[in-house]
Amino acid sequence: MTGKKIIKTDVVIIGGGGAGIAAGIEALDAGAKVIIIEKGAEPGGAAITSGGGCLIVGSPLQEKAGIHDTPDIAFNDWIKWGGASADEVWARYYIEHTLHDLYHWAEKNGVKWVDLKGQEGNSVVRWTRADDSGYGLMNKLIASYKAKGGNLMTSTALTGISREGDRVTGITAKSGADELEIAARTVVVATGGFNSNIDMVFEVRPELKTGRVMEGSGVGATGDGHKLLRELGGYFTHMDQIWFYVYSTPDYRDPRGRRGLAFRLVPGYIWVNQQGRRFHNESLSGGGTGGPAMLAQNPRHAWAIADRPMLANMTVADPYYQTGEKPKRDKIEELLENSPFIKKANTLAELADKIEVDQATFLNTVERYNDAIAKGLKNEPDFGKPLGASKAFDTAPYYAIQMFPLARKNFGGVKTDIRCRVLDKHFEPIKGLYAAGEVAGMAGGHINGQAGLEGTMLGPSIFSGRVAGGWAAEEAGHGQGFVGKANR
Ligand SMILES: Cc1cc2nc3c(=O)[nH]c(=O)nc-3n(C[C@H](O)[C@H](O)[C@H](O)COP(=O)(O)OP(=O)(O)OC[C@H]3O[C@@H](n4cnc5c(N)ncnc54)[C@H](O)[C@@H]3O)c2cc1C
């Protein structure tokens, strides 16, 4: 027989991903006693598998590269890109705090920022990557949390949030066969998004049920926190705003047939639809225009076409296929050979037949592209894709990797105020209850709006985690709440 174990703490945090670990560090720094519970065997969440890129404004790396950037320039880009549904208050708050309270703060916790990359919608380059991407970033933050004395309970899943009167008083959880009760002064929910629960995706986007959509967030991003927050009266907003990606193929090893594998570093590849035609500038591969372009195809899938040399450096963002940033070549070869969603042929004509597209149209598509390269054009004429990284399709075997829309990032979630207190339908805080990260639409409920400038998921998740941790500690009797230092 197993009994219920009762533990007491100041702040309990649900989820050991980007937001949860940042919340933990902040609450510990404020002097609170903290427990993080994480349902996975290892902490890190989607954040540890991520590209590790954050939108950061006015950074030393930008300065070094001679890039002039200010919070005003970034805010204008943000609102233009995200549209009317972007949360202006949270966007401004995040942007102004990225320099001191994300860049320098992360450095103090061991993180090294290494390079910058341009992303769609940004008028200057500001996507800032941590050393060894999300893997490096999160391992440093997790190590810092542990070094400060934080308690991290893995393989422990939230089952309920306790409430007495109008106050949240702790949680219940399950760890193996053991049931736990954690009594806490405040609770921070940082359980991530719901894009690894396709049923929840279809609930908010029923029109997508007609075709295959793949689960594409961290494996733990199944919407557990959403359900419990809803039961407590949390107000959810912009739930249908989901960022879809193109460059992913079904994980044939997933017995449920639901997970997608995102693959990268296939320079010069082209995407063709079932009509055998290209439909987008493949260099704009993110959720901004790439995702919508794929969703507009009929049928709603596409084929990534590559020849053998183009696949030499292919990476697959999944722990089975890489350790940190280091690809496991043998596993990637195994995928290319065994996946029923990947076709291989010795000629382009044979490939067209294997993927059942009209041979003449397909060959014409590839020929036009090869022709643009032969002419030495800077951009191909149909969609304006820069050809700098491209080569002609000329080396067998040729490959076609079938791609379906991948649900990756949730831009909507539970609404919070600027202290990350969860708001009810009257927009009043639920006492003792905080939410940060993707469960809160990355921060506040919908910080991005309908589109993100990239780096605007991980960055705001970590930042809102800090804000939530600071104020949760304050409500529990420790520290002054999150203050930070704005870059004005
Ligand atoms: C492959 C990939 C690449 C990405 N790259 C970038 C990028 O470069 N830049 C960017 O801005 N964004 C990126 N993102 C998005 C970004 O990683 C996420 O938005 C961010 O990690 C969200 O942080 P979070 O803490 O809210 O959620 P997560 O990091 O997912 O953490 C949530 C944690 O909660 C745990 N959890 C869930 N339910 C329970 C429960 N019931 N009990 C206990 N624990 C629970 C989960 O297991 C998980 O560990 C990427 C996402 C993916 C999937």
The ligand as an SDF file (V2000), in Angstrom:
LIG
                    3D

 53 58  0  0  0  0  0  0  0  0999 V2000
   12.2090   21.9180  -31.7180 C   0  0  0  0  0  0  0  0  0  0  0  0
   11.8090   23.2720  -31.1870 C   0  0  0  0  0  0  0  0  0  0  0  0
   12.6460   24.3650  -31.4640 C   0  0  0  0  0  0  0  0  0  0  0  0
   12.3290   25.6210  -30.9290 C   0  0  0  0  0  0  0  0  0  0  0  0
   13.1920   26.6550  -31.1280 N   0  0  0  0  0  0  0  0  0  0  0  0
   12.9110   27.8680  -30.6130 C   0  0  0  0  0  0  0  0  0  0  0  0
   13.8230   28.9450  -30.7270 C   0  0  0  0  0  0  0  0  0  0  0  0
   14.9440   28.8060  -31.2150 O   0  0  0  0  0  0  0  0  0  0  0  0
   13.4310   30.1530  -30.2650 N   0  0  0  0  0  0  0  0  0  0  0  0
   12.2210   30.3530  -29.6660 C   0  0  0  0  0  0  0  0  0  0  0  0
   11.9120   31.4880  -29.2850 O   0  0  0  0  0  0  0  0  0  0  0  0
   11.3790   29.3180  -29.4450 N   0  0  0  0  0  0  0  0  0  0  0  0
   11.7040   28.0910  -29.8880 C   0  0  0  0  0  0  0  0  0  0  0  0
   10.8520   27.0510  -29.6480 N   0  0  0  0  0  0  0  0  0  0  0  0
    9.7060   27.2430  -28.7390 C   0  0  0  0  0  0  0  0  0  0  0  0
   10.1800   27.2420  -27.2770 C   0  0  0  0  0  0  0  0  0  0  0  0
   11.1140   26.2020  -27.0790 O   0  0  0  0  0  0  0  0  0  0  0  0
    9.0080   27.0700  -26.3080 C   0  0  0  0  0  0  0  0  0  0  0  0
    8.0270   28.0200  -26.6180 O   0  0  0  0  0  0  0  0  0  0  0  0
    9.4710   27.2330  -24.8570 C   0  0  0  0  0  0  0  0  0  0  0  0
   10.3620   26.1980  -24.5270 O   0  0  0  0  0  0  0  0  0  0  0  0
    8.2980   27.2160  -23.8920 C   0  0  0  0  0  0  0  0  0  0  0  0
    8.8040   27.1790  -22.5770 O   0  0  0  0  0  0  0  0  0  0  0  0
    7.9160   26.5500  -21.4160 P   0  0  0  0  0  0  0  0  0  0  0  0
    8.7490   26.4900  -20.2080 O   0  0  0  0  0  0  0  0  0  0  0  0
    6.6290   27.2470  -21.3690 O   0  0  0  0  0  0  0  0  0  0  0  0
    7.6090   25.0750  -21.9330 O   0  0  0  0  0  0  0  0  0  0  0  0
    8.5930   23.8280  -22.0160 P   0  0  0  0  0  0  0  0  0  0  0  0
    9.9820   24.2780  -22.2340 O   0  0  0  0  0  0  0  0  0  0  0  0
    7.9860   22.8790  -22.9750 O   0  0  0  0  0  0  0  0  0  0  0  0
    8.5130   23.2000  -20.5510 O   0  0  0  0  0  0  0  0  0  0  0  0
    7.3060   22.7230  -20.0200 C   0  0  0  0  0  0  0  0  0  0  0  0
    7.6330   21.5830  -19.0830 C   0  0  0  0  0  0  0  0  0  0  0  0
    6.4660   21.2450  -18.3170 O   0  0  0  0  0  0  0  0  0  0  0  0
    6.4280   19.8410  -18.1560 C   0  0  0  0  0  0  0  0  0  0  0  0
    5.0570   19.4100  -17.8340 N   0  0  0  0  0  0  0  0  0  0  0  0
    3.9620   19.4290  -18.6330 C   0  0  0  0  0  0  0  0  0  0  0  0
    2.9040   18.9150  -17.9890 N   0  0  0  0  0  0  0  0  0  0  0  0
    3.3280   18.5760  -16.7380 C   0  0  0  0  0  0  0  0  0  0  0  0
    2.6990   17.9770  -15.6110 C   0  0  0  0  0  0  0  0  0  0  0  0
    1.4150   17.5810  -15.6310 N   0  0  0  0  0  0  0  0  0  0  0  0
    3.4320   17.7780  -14.4860 N   0  0  0  0  0  0  0  0  0  0  0  0
    4.7450   18.1340  -14.4440 C   0  0  0  0  0  0  0  0  0  0  0  0
    5.4040   18.6780  -15.4930 N   0  0  0  0  0  0  0  0  0  0  0  0
    4.7030   18.8990  -16.6260 C   0  0  0  0  0  0  0  0  0  0  0  0
    6.9030   19.3280  -19.5050 C   0  0  0  0  0  0  0  0  0  0  0  0
    7.3210   17.9820  -19.4410 O   0  0  0  0  0  0  0  0  0  0  0  0
    8.0270   20.3060  -19.8210 C   0  0  0  0  0  0  0  0  0  0  0  0
    9.2770   19.8460  -19.3410 O   0  0  0  0  0  0  0  0  0  0  0  0
   11.1330   25.7840  -30.1720 C   0  0  0  0  0  0  0  0  0  0  0  0
   10.2940   24.7060  -29.9260 C   0  0  0  0  0  0  0  0  0  0  0  0
   10.6150   23.4500  -30.4130 C   0  0  0  0  0  0  0  0  0  0  0  0
    9.7090   22.2840  -30.1090 C   0  0  0  0  0  0  0  0  0  0  0  0
  1  2  1  0
  2  3  1  0
  2 52  2  0
  3  4  2  0
  4  5  1  0
  4 50  1  0
  5  6  2  0
  6  7  1  0
  6 13  1  0
  7  8  2  0
  7  9  1  0
  9 10  1  0
 10 11  2  0
 10 12  1  0
 12 13  2  0
 13 14  1  0
 14 15  1  0
 14 50  1  0
 15 16  1  0
 16 17  1  0
 16 18  1  0
 18 19  1  0
 18 20  1  0
 20 21  1  0
 20 22  1  0
 22 23  1  0
 23 24  1  0
 24 25  2  0
 24 26  1  0
 24 27  1  0
 27 28  1  0
 28 29  2  0
 28 30  1  0
 28 31  1  0
 31 32  1  0
 32 33  1  0
 33 34  1  0
 33 48  1  0
 34 35  1  0
 35 36  1  0
 35 46  1  0
 36 37  1  0
 36 45  1  0
 37 38  2  0
 38 39  1  0
 39 40  1  0
 39 45  2  0
 40 41  1  0
 40 42  2  0
 42 43  1  0
 43 44  2  0
 44 45  1  0
 46 47  1  0
 46 48  1  0
 48 49  1  0
 50 51  2  0
 51 52  1  0
 52 53  1  0
M  END
$$$$
